[in-house]
């Protein structure tokens, strides 16, 4: 995923492919305004940074998030919890 910031107002046909849109001011579906931030895939980021028919750059890339590769496996093995309590020392108080 790539995090982008809008540098020039534009409309986008594939607006629904954008994730985590943070609006700077106006909320309008299909349109993005200067200062808005969003996440998109690498292909969309390339398109919006000039790899389009008009060679127009409308966003600035803020962050490229690494792809997480791996799996999580769940098992039915019981988890053994170990808890140890250490006795606390009592303070001696002096009586006057």
GILIN-V138997 format. One record per backbone hydrogen bond with DSSP energy under -1.0 kcal/mol. NH is the residue of the N-H (numbers start at 1). CO is the residue of the C=O. E is the energy in kcal/mol with one decimal. If there is no record, write none. Layout:
nh-><NH NH>
co-><CO CO>
e-><E E>
//
This chain:
nh-><2 3 4 5 6 7 8 10 12 17 18 19 22 31 32 35 36 37 38 39 40 45 46 47 48 49 50 51 52 58 59 60 62 63 65>
co-><40 63 38 60 36 58 58 32 30 14 15 39 37 28 10 6 33 22 4 19 2 41 42 43 44 45 47 46 50 48 48 5 3 3 1>
e-><-2.9 -3.5 -3.0 -2.6 -2.7 -2.5 -1.5 -2.0 -2.4 -1.9 -1.6 -3.0 -3.3 -1.7 -2.8 -2.2 -2.3 -2.4 -2.0 -3.0 -2.2 -2.1 -2.2 -1.9 -2.4 -1.2 -1.1 -2.4 -1.3 -2.6 -1.0 -2.8 -3.1 -1.6 -2.8>
//
